């Protein structure tokens, strides 16, 4: 924060202050109880507190800070020439940095020091979630806090960094036992390293250890839930899906969609989970959200066809199949499903046309031959039906849902 910008920044002080219930910053500045630069810094800090925790919490924090004897001072010089206090980004190891700040704080006189206490968990959360907050303030240091000035959380290396990087290397090489070992070492060194918890959980899913994976993801949710865009909600939903706990799966996909509603895969997976518990109407509505995002994706349309078929909405099935055929005229899955819908509606001639088109494109499509056989039977063309059946049974079995795209 350069001094050249300070005057301009302070013009908004009174307006900002009113967001927290009055003119406290303006009044304190005019009474010279707190320095001008402290006033601006407080605005920066409380803006973030209000954003993350609400204005009521921000006001309470401000009231606590007013109780500090003699006030505090926020340093704004570009040279970072703090009296006896090293800046946090100059020390890569968090533990060393915290010790240095504590020692420096004890040596400084209360009226001149520019020192704050940073809650370690909050600091790590800011780093992992990519916060651009420049500092945070607490009044009473404890075993979980430290005197410090924080300029950029992204410049901070956690004490677990070396173990974490080794674990990632083993993970990439698919050496999973070693990766687990080093993720555990990283967690032992820094229990708040949500990256290690997240990666360990993802690895445990691959190993089929779903309940253990859920415990890891719960740790991430406690430490830094918005790390990497809140992907922990997806991972937790995927884990519940593996456990066939579909309601929980839906719950956590919904939590992620509150963060990012533009992820078509998550909408699709939620729809599939709804389908698993036969909530087909909701599944169709959910899948439409995915289709809005990816209107040319045949698999999305194909899934919608299956849900509509389960609802016996055969006209809608035909509409979806026509959409698929607009995208790809040679989509044999769409032709087959369209024919099935016509058959269910007893429109046998139209059904045969669809099956014949599918067979023309892929003569070895067993399902089309079998469906054609059944349709011919409905028309009492038993000789033709038997011939189609004989051809179909000699071909590899075919699942409609695998051919819809």
Secondary structure, 3 states (H helix, E strand, C coil): CCHHHHHHHHCCHHHHHHCCCCCHHHHHHHCCCCCHHHHHHHHHHHHHHHHHHCHHHHHHHHHHHCCCCCCCCCCCCCCCCCCCCCCHHHCCEHHHHHHHHHHHHHHCCCCCCCCEEEEHHHHHHHHHCCCCCCCCCCCCCCCCEEEECCCCHHHCECCCHHHHHHHHHHHHCCCHHHHHHHHHHHHHHCCCCHHHHHHHHHHHHHCCCHHHHHHHHHHHHHHHCCHHHHHHHHHHHHHHHHCCCHHHHHHHHHHHHHHCCCCHHHHHHHHHHHHHCCCHHHHHHHHHHHHHHCCCCHHHHHHHHHHHHHCCCHHHHHHHHHHHHHHCCCCHHHHHHHHHHHHHCCCHHHHHHHHHHHHHHCCCCHHHHHHHHHHHHHCCCHHHHHHHHHHHHCCCCCCHHHHCC
